[in-house]
């Protein structure tokens, strides 16, 4: 398993009727596969997120969507970025992702995190708890899921979860990969060092050197060879052959979420734009190289939130990024 270049679909508001929504998702997944992306991701949320849109905007359930995408793609890996641990019992999640692996012919990746969107939890009846509770649950959950993915039968009498010789059949393989997502240098990175094959780092680009140094420390604490844990960085891209059109799309994206970039002071605007890469292919490539890849991170997962559903844009992003990031 290697994900040097991933494509995330964070947005299902395409201005289409509902019956055309999923065909638009399919078109993006197929374009990502043809353009050489290693994996396609959807978010595991039930409401749209702040900063992307309003809660009532369209949001497809992640694993139903991924299973459907497995039938219309051939090679690309399939994952949530990332599964909210709080939404599912760990034994159910192990079964769900293993079933996705079976129906996709061995292309599933378990992306997982602690969960954070309080509105979903409150309105839909999921227990939210404290920050510490959610990470305690995640650690306990991984102690169940990881062995189940390997064909072991864990018995756990924990604070949050209880299993008795939990079985998980059928399986195609004993090495279905686990991807953790987040930026916590102690909790998230510590769990990644213990359980994951991939860590998707969430932070501002200028924090990456510190994050990678912290990850080195967490791996050393558990005697893990750091080179065996692949890393990526999540970015939002707005790419167009016309750079002015890309930058206008960036401004419009922020306006739709209630932010007028032109009215912000320089420091606040810089913060808002820090994980967004907009412009021509050459602009985006140079910016990504300088601010992300030169730090030593292995790859990127990109969403094209403003225009990824438009024909040709995923292919343009793929050709741009593939020249920066060699295939594993």
VORO-170955 format. One record per residue (C-alpha): residue number from 1; x, y, z. Coordinates in Angstrom, 1 decimal. Example, Ala and Ser with C-alpha at 12.3 -4.5 7.8 and 13.67 -1.06 7.14 Angstrom:
2
SITE   resi     east    north       up
SITE      1     12.3     -4.5      7.8
SITE      2     13.7     -1.1      7.1
This chain:
328
SITE   resi     east    north       up
SITE      1      0.0      0.0      0.0
SITE      2      1.3      3.4     -0.9
SITE      3     -0.5      6.7     -1.3
SITE      4      1.8      9.4     -2.6
SITE      5     -1.0     11.1     -4.4
SITE      6     -4.6     11.1     -3.3
SITE      7     -7.8     12.7     -4.5
SITE      8    -10.4     13.7     -1.8
SITE      9    -14.1     14.5     -2.7
SITE     10    -15.3     16.8      0.1
SITE     11    -18.2     18.4     -1.6
SITE     12    -21.4     17.1     -3.2
SITE     13    -23.0     20.4     -4.0
SITE     14    -22.7     20.5     -7.7
SITE     15    -25.8     22.5     -8.7
SITE     16    -27.3     19.3    -10.1
SITE     17    -30.5     17.4     -9.3
SITE     18    -30.0     14.6     -6.8
SITE     19    -30.2     11.9     -9.5
SITE     20    -27.1     13.5    -11.1
SITE     21    -25.1     13.8     -7.9
SITE     22    -23.6     10.4     -7.8
SITE     23    -22.8     10.3    -11.5
SITE     24    -20.7     13.4    -10.9
SITE     25    -18.9     11.6     -8.1
SITE     26    -18.3      8.6    -10.4
SITE     27    -16.8     10.9    -13.1
SITE     28    -14.3     12.3    -10.6
SITE     29    -13.3      8.9     -9.3
SITE     30    -12.8      7.6    -12.8
SITE     31    -10.8     10.7    -13.8
SITE     32     -8.6     10.4    -10.7
SITE     33     -7.9      6.8    -11.6
SITE     34     -7.1      7.6    -15.2
SITE     35     -4.9     10.6    -14.1
SITE     36     -2.7      8.4    -11.9
SITE     37     -3.9      9.2     -8.4
SITE     38     -3.2      6.3     -6.0
SITE     39     -6.4      6.7     -4.0
SITE     40     -9.8      8.4     -3.9
SITE     41    -11.3      9.5     -0.6
SITE     42    -14.6     10.7      0.6
SITE     43    -15.3     12.3      4.0
SITE     44    -17.1     10.4      6.7
SITE     45    -19.7     13.0      7.7
SITE     46    -23.4     13.2      7.6
SITE     47    -23.6     17.0      7.5
SITE     48    -21.5     19.3      5.4
SITE     49    -18.6     20.9      7.3
SITE     50    -18.2     24.5      8.4
SITE     51    -15.8     26.2      6.1
SITE     52    -17.1     24.2      3.1
SITE     53    -20.9     24.9      3.3
SITE     54    -24.0     24.8      5.4
SITE     55    -24.9     21.7      7.4
SITE     56    -28.0     21.0      5.2
SITE     57    -26.0     20.6      2.0
SITE     58    -25.7     17.2      0.3
SITE     59    -23.5     14.6      2.1
SITE     60    -23.4     11.0      1.1
SITE     61    -22.6      8.2      3.6
SITE     62    -19.0      7.3      3.2
SITE     63    -19.0      3.5      3.0
SITE     64    -22.0      3.2      0.8
SITE     65    -20.4      5.6     -1.6
SITE     66    -17.0      3.8     -1.5
SITE     67    -18.7      0.4     -2.1
SITE     68    -20.5      1.8     -5.1
SITE     69    -17.3      3.4     -6.4
SITE     70    -15.6      0.0     -6.2
SITE     71    -17.9     -1.2     -9.0
SITE     72    -17.0      1.6    -11.4
SITE     73    -13.3      1.7    -10.9
SITE     74    -10.6     -0.9    -11.4
SITE     75     -7.3      0.0     -9.7
SITE     76     -7.6      3.0     -7.4
SITE     77     -7.5      2.5     -3.7
SITE     78    -10.7      3.6     -1.7
SITE     79    -10.9      5.2      1.7
SITE     80    -12.6      7.6      4.0
SITE     81    -10.5     10.6      5.0
SITE     82    -11.2      9.9      7.7
SITE     83    -13.7      7.6      9.4
SITE     84    -15.1      9.1     12.6
SITE     85    -14.4      6.5     15.2
SITE     86    -17.3      7.7     17.3
SITE     87    -19.9      6.9     14.6
SITE     88    -19.4      3.1     14.6
SITE     89    -18.6      0.2     16.9
SITE     90    -15.1     -0.9     16.1
SITE     91    -16.1     -4.5     15.3
SITE     92    -18.7     -3.1     12.8
SITE     93    -16.1     -0.8     11.3
SITE     94    -13.7     -3.7     10.9
SITE     95    -16.4     -5.7      9.2
SITE     96    -17.4     -2.8      7.0
SITE     97    -13.9     -1.9      5.7
SITE     98    -13.0     -5.6      5.2
SITE     99    -16.2     -6.1      3.2
SITE    100    -15.2     -3.0      1.1
SITE    101    -11.8     -4.7      0.6
SITE    102    -13.5     -7.9     -0.6
SITE    103    -15.9     -6.3     -3.0
SITE    104    -13.2     -4.0     -4.4
SITE    105    -10.7     -6.7     -5.0
SITE    106     -8.3     -5.6     -2.3
SITE    107     -8.4     -1.8     -2.7
SITE    108     -9.7     -0.7      0.7
SITE    109     -7.8      1.5      3.2
SITE    110     -9.1      2.1      6.7
SITE    111     -8.7      5.9      7.2
SITE    112     -9.7      6.7     10.8
SITE    113     -9.6      9.5     13.3
SITE    114    -11.1     10.4     16.7
SITE    115    -14.1     12.5     15.4
SITE    116    -14.7     16.2     16.1
SITE    117    -17.9     17.6     14.5
SITE    118    -20.0     18.2     17.6
SITE    119    -23.2     19.3     15.7
SITE    120    -23.5     15.9     14.0
SITE    121    -23.1     14.1     17.2
SITE    122    -25.6     16.2     19.1
SITE    123    -28.3     16.2     16.4
SITE    124    -27.9     12.6     15.3
SITE    125    -27.5     11.1     18.8
SITE    126    -23.9     10.0     18.7
SITE    127    -22.1     10.4     22.0
SITE    128    -19.5     13.2     21.7
SITE    129    -17.8     13.3     25.1
SITE    130    -14.6     15.2     25.8
SITE    131    -11.5     15.5     23.7
SITE    132     -9.8     13.0     26.0
SITE    133    -12.7     10.6     25.8
SITE    134    -12.6     10.6     22.0
SITE    135     -8.9      9.8     21.9
SITE    136     -9.3      7.1     24.6
SITE    137    -12.0      5.5     22.5
SITE    138     -9.9      5.7     19.3
SITE    139     -7.0      4.0     21.1
SITE    140     -9.2      1.2     22.4
SITE    141    -11.0      0.9     19.0
SITE    142     -7.6      0.4     17.2
SITE    143     -6.7     -2.3     19.7
SITE    144     -9.7     -4.2     18.4
SITE    145     -9.8     -3.3     14.7
SITE    146     -6.1     -3.8     13.9
SITE    147     -6.1     -7.5     15.0
SITE    148     -9.4     -8.2     13.4
SITE    149     -8.0     -6.9     10.1
SITE    150     -5.2     -9.5     10.5
SITE    151     -7.6    -12.4     11.1
SITE    152     -7.0    -12.5     14.8
SITE    153     -9.9    -12.8     17.3
SITE    154     -9.4    -10.1     20.0
SITE    155    -11.1    -10.3     23.4
SITE    156    -11.2     -6.9     25.0
SITE    157    -12.9     -5.8     28.2
SITE    158    -12.2     -2.1     27.9
SITE    159    -13.6      1.1     29.3
SITE    160    -15.5      1.8     26.1
SITE    161    -15.8     -1.4     24.1
SITE    162    -16.2     -5.1     24.9
SITE    163    -15.5     -8.0     22.5
SITE    164    -15.3    -11.8     22.9
SITE    165    -13.1    -13.6     20.4
SITE    166    -14.4    -11.3     17.7
SITE    167    -14.3    -12.9     14.2
SITE    168    -13.9    -11.1     10.9
SITE    169    -14.5    -13.3      7.8
SITE    170    -14.1    -13.3      4.9
SITE    171    -10.9    -11.4      4.3
SITE    172     -8.8    -11.1      1.2
SITE    173     -5.6    -10.3      3.0
SITE    174     -4.0     -9.9      6.5
SITE    175     -2.4     -6.5      5.8
SITE    176     -5.3     -4.2      5.0
SITE    177     -3.7     -0.8      5.7
SITE    178     -4.6      1.7      8.3
SITE    179     -4.3      5.4      7.7
SITE    180     -4.6      7.9     10.6
SITE    181     -5.5     11.5     10.0
SITE    182     -4.8     14.5     12.3
SITE    183     -2.2     16.8     13.6
SITE    184     -1.8     15.9     17.3
SITE    185      1.8     15.4     18.0
SITE    186      1.4     13.2     21.0
SITE    187     -2.0     11.3     20.7
SITE    188     -2.6     11.0     17.0
SITE    189      1.1     10.6     16.1
SITE    190      1.6      8.1     18.9
SITE    191     -1.3      6.0     17.7
SITE    192      0.0      6.2     14.1
SITE    193      3.4      4.9     15.2
SITE    194      1.7      1.9     16.9
SITE    195     -0.9      1.0     14.4
SITE    196     -0.8      2.8     11.0
SITE    197      0.9      2.4      7.7
SITE    198      0.1      6.0      6.7
SITE    199     -0.3      9.3      8.5
SITE    200     -2.2     12.2      6.8
SITE    201     -1.0     15.3      8.6
SITE    202     -3.4     18.2      9.1
SITE    203     -1.7     21.5      9.9
SITE    204     -0.5     24.7      8.4
SITE    205      2.4     24.0      5.9
SITE    206      4.9     26.0      7.9
SITE    207      4.3     23.6     10.8
SITE    208      5.3     20.5      8.8
SITE    209      9.0     20.4      9.9
SITE    210      7.9     20.3     13.5
SITE    211      5.2     17.7     12.9
SITE    212      7.7     15.4     11.1
SITE    213     10.2     15.8     13.9
SITE    214      7.5     14.9     16.4
SITE    215      6.6     11.8     14.4
SITE    216     10.2     10.7     14.4
SITE    217     10.0     10.9     18.2
SITE    218      6.8      8.9     18.5
SITE    219      8.3      6.2     16.2
SITE    220     11.5      6.0     18.3
SITE    221      9.4      5.6     21.5
SITE    222      7.9      2.4     20.1
SITE    223     11.1      1.2     18.3
SITE    224      9.5      1.6     14.9
SITE    225     11.5      2.4     11.8
SITE    226     10.2      5.8     10.8
SITE    227     10.6      4.9      7.1
SITE    228      7.9      2.3      7.4
SITE    229      5.3      5.0      8.1
SITE    230      4.3      6.9      5.0
SITE    231      3.2     10.5      5.3
SITE    232      1.0     12.9      3.3
SITE    233     -0.4     16.4      3.7
SITE    234     -4.0     17.4      3.0
SITE    235     -4.3     20.5      0.7
SITE    236     -7.1     22.3     -1.0
SITE    237     -6.3     23.1     -4.6
SITE    238     -8.0     25.4     -7.1
SITE    239     -6.2     24.8    -10.4
SITE    240     -7.0     26.2    -13.9
SITE    241     -5.1     26.9    -17.0
SITE    242     -6.2     30.4    -16.5
SITE    243     -4.7     31.6    -13.2
SITE    244     -7.0     34.6    -12.9
SITE    245    -10.0     32.3    -13.1
SITE    246     -8.5     30.0    -10.4
SITE    247     -7.9     32.9     -8.1
SITE    248    -11.4     34.2     -8.7
SITE    249    -12.8     30.8     -7.9
SITE    250    -10.9     30.9     -4.6
SITE    251    -12.4     34.2     -3.6
SITE    252    -15.9     32.9     -4.5
SITE    253    -15.4     29.7     -2.5
SITE    254    -14.6     31.8      0.6
SITE    255    -17.5     34.1      0.0
SITE    256    -19.9     31.2     -0.1
SITE    257    -18.7     30.3      3.3
SITE    258    -19.2     33.8      4.6
SITE    259    -15.6     35.0      4.4
SITE    260    -14.5     38.0      2.3
SITE    261    -10.8     37.6      1.9
SITE    262    -10.3     41.1      0.5
SITE    263    -11.7     42.6      3.7
SITE    264     -9.3     40.7      6.0
SITE    265     -6.1     42.1      7.5
SITE    266     -3.0     40.6      5.9
SITE    267     -2.2     38.2      8.8
SITE    268     -5.7     36.8      8.9
SITE    269     -5.8     36.4      5.2
SITE    270     -2.5     34.6      5.2
SITE    271     -3.8     32.2      7.8
SITE    272     -7.0     31.5      5.9
SITE    273     -5.1     30.8      2.7
SITE    274     -2.3     28.8      4.2
SITE    275     -3.5     25.3      3.1
SITE    276     -5.0     26.5     -0.2
SITE    277     -3.0     26.4     -3.4
SITE    278     -4.6     28.3     -6.3
SITE    279     -3.5     29.3     -9.8
SITE    280     -2.1     27.8    -13.0
SITE    281     -0.5     24.3    -13.0
SITE    282      2.9     25.9    -12.8
SITE    283      1.8     28.2     -9.9
SITE    284      0.4     25.3     -7.9
SITE    285      3.3     23.0     -8.6
SITE    286      5.9     25.6     -7.5
SITE    287      3.9     26.5     -4.3
SITE    288      3.4     22.8     -3.3
SITE    289      7.1     22.0     -3.9
SITE    290      8.3     24.9     -1.8
SITE    291      5.8     24.8      1.0
SITE    292      5.0     21.1      1.4
SITE    293      7.2     18.6     -0.5
SITE    294     10.5     20.2      0.4
SITE    295      9.8     19.6      4.1
SITE    296     10.2     15.9      3.5
SITE    297      6.6     14.8      3.5
SITE    298      6.1     11.8      1.2
SITE    299      3.0     13.0     -0.7
SITE    300     -0.2     15.0     -0.9
SITE    301     -3.9     14.4     -0.8
SITE    302     -5.7     17.1     -2.6
SITE    303     -9.3     18.2     -2.8
SITE    304    -10.4     20.5     -5.6
SITE    305    -13.3     22.0     -3.7
SITE    306    -14.2     24.8     -6.1
SITE    307    -14.0     23.1     -9.5
SITE    308    -13.1     19.4     -9.2
SITE    309    -16.5     18.4    -10.6
SITE    310    -15.9     20.3    -13.8
SITE    311    -14.7     18.2    -16.7
SITE    312    -10.9     18.1    -17.2
SITE    313     -9.9     19.6    -13.8
SITE    314     -9.1     16.3    -12.0
SITE    315     -6.9     15.3    -15.0
SITE    316     -5.2     18.7    -15.0
SITE    317     -4.4     18.3    -11.3
SITE    318     -3.2     14.8    -11.7
SITE    319     -0.8     15.7    -14.5
SITE    320      0.5     18.7    -12.5
SITE    321      1.1     16.7     -9.3
SITE    322      2.5     13.6    -10.9
SITE    323      5.5     15.5    -12.2
SITE    324      6.3     16.4     -8.6
SITE    325      5.6     13.2     -6.8
SITE    326      7.0     10.0     -8.3
SITE    327      5.0      6.8     -8.1
SITE    328      5.9      4.5     -5.3
